[in-house]
Amino acid sequence: MTEVSPEFESTIMELLVFSGSARSNALMALRQARAGDFAAAAKHMAESKEWVKKAHLIQTELIGLDEGCGKLAINLITVHAQDHLMNAMVIQDLADDMIELYRRQSQTESRP
């Protein structure tokens, strides 16, 4: 079994934390939009997108280090971190659309 350096493990944990923060903020944005607070929803989506940017920088760094040659040890936590990032990005895409739907529904309901 290949040993994982503490630095690599720390980087993967950052990827997990940043991705989790992105996911949480996107879900909070949905909750705020459902409640009709579109300003708060926009704030949470902006924060979510910032967390994804940070996570994506780490992902890009790791891809560069690996050079597509299997130079990095891939273990379950690495796959788990990648999965978290991809889920956060999918949730963001869906949240953007759902927030727009909530906004339209709100406008329709407020018409006489």
C-alpha positions as CSV (number, residue, x, y, z in Angstrom):
1,M,0.0,0.0,0.0
2,T,1.3,3.5,-0.9
3,E,1.9,5.9,1.9
4,V,0.2,9.3,1.7
5,S,2.3,12.3,2.8
6,P,0.8,14.5,5.5
7,E,0.9,17.4,3.1
8,F,-1.1,15.5,0.5
9,E,-3.6,14.4,3.1
10,S,-4.0,18.0,4.3
11,T,-4.6,19.1,0.7
12,I,-7.3,16.5,0.2
13,M,-8.9,17.5,3.5
14,E,-9.0,21.2,2.3
15,L,-10.6,20.0,-0.9
16,L,-13.2,18.2,1.1
17,V,-13.9,21.2,3.4
18,F,-14.1,23.7,0.6
19,S,-16.4,21.4,-1.4
20,G,-18.6,20.8,1.6
21,S,-18.8,24.6,2.3
22,A,-19.8,25.1,-1.4
23,R,-22.5,22.5,-1.1
24,S,-23.9,23.8,2.2
25,N,-24.1,27.3,0.9
26,A,-25.9,26.3,-2.3
27,L,-28.4,24.3,-0.2
28,M,-28.9,27.3,2.1
29,A,-29.5,29.5,-0.9
30,L,-32.3,27.2,-2.0
31,R,-33.8,27.4,1.5
32,Q,-33.7,31.1,1.4
33,A,-35.2,31.3,-2.0
34,R,-38.0,29.0,-1.0
35,A,-38.7,31.4,1.9
36,G,-38.8,34.3,-0.6
37,D,-35.5,35.9,0.6
38,F,-33.8,36.2,-2.8
39,A,-31.1,38.6,-1.5
40,A,-30.0,36.1,1.0
41,A,-30.2,33.4,-1.6
42,A,-27.9,35.4,-3.9
43,K,-25.4,35.9,-1.0
44,H,-25.3,32.2,-0.3
45,M,-24.9,31.3,-4.0
46,A,-22.0,33.8,-4.3
47,E,-20.3,32.2,-1.3
48,S,-20.9,28.8,-2.7
49,K,-19.2,29.8,-5.9
50,E,-16.2,31.2,-4.1
51,W,-15.8,27.9,-2.2
52,V,-15.9,26.0,-5.5
53,K,-13.3,28.3,-7.0
54,K,-11.0,27.5,-4.0
55,A,-11.7,23.8,-4.3
56,H,-11.2,23.9,-8.1
57,L,-7.8,25.5,-7.6
58,I,-6.7,22.5,-5.4
59,Q,-8.2,20.1,-7.9
60,T,-6.2,21.7,-10.8
61,E,-3.0,21.7,-8.7
62,L,-3.5,17.9,-8.1
63,I,-4.1,17.2,-11.7
64,G,-1.0,19.1,-12.6
65,L,1.1,17.2,-10.1
66,D,-0.3,13.9,-11.4
67,E,0.4,14.8,-15.0
68,G,-2.1,12.1,-16.1
69,C,0.5,9.5,-15.3
70,G,-0.6,8.2,-12.0
71,K,2.1,10.0,-10.0
72,L,-0.3,10.6,-7.1
73,A,-1.5,7.9,-4.8
74,I,-5.2,7.7,-5.3
75,N,-7.1,6.4,-2.3
76,L,-10.7,6.4,-1.1
77,I,-10.4,9.8,0.6
78,T,-9.1,11.3,-2.6
79,V,-12.0,9.9,-4.6
80,H,-14.4,11.0,-1.8
81,A,-13.1,14.6,-2.0
82,Q,-13.5,14.6,-5.8
83,D,-17.0,13.3,-5.4
84,H,-17.8,16.1,-3.0
85,L,-16.6,18.7,-5.4
86,M,-18.6,17.3,-8.3
87,N,-21.7,17.1,-6.2
88,A,-21.3,20.7,-5.0
89,M,-21.0,21.8,-8.7
90,V,-24.1,19.9,-9.7
91,I,-26.1,21.3,-6.8
92,Q,-25.0,24.8,-7.7
93,D,-26.2,24.3,-11.3
94,L,-29.6,23.0,-10.1
95,A,-29.8,25.7,-7.4
96,D,-29.4,28.5,-9.9
97,D,-32.3,27.1,-11.9
98,M,-34.5,26.4,-8.9
99,I,-33.9,29.9,-7.4
100,E,-35.0,31.4,-10.7
101,L,-38.1,29.2,-10.6
102,Y,-38.9,30.4,-7.0
103,R,-38.3,34.0,-8.2
104,R,-40.8,33.6,-11.1
105,Q,-43.3,31.8,-8.8
106,S,-43.0,34.7,-6.3
107,Q,-43.7,37.3,-9.0
108,T,-46.6,35.4,-10.3
109,E,-48.2,35.0,-6.9
110,S,-47.8,38.7,-6.2
111,R,-49.7,39.8,-9.3
112,P,-53.4,40.9,-8.8
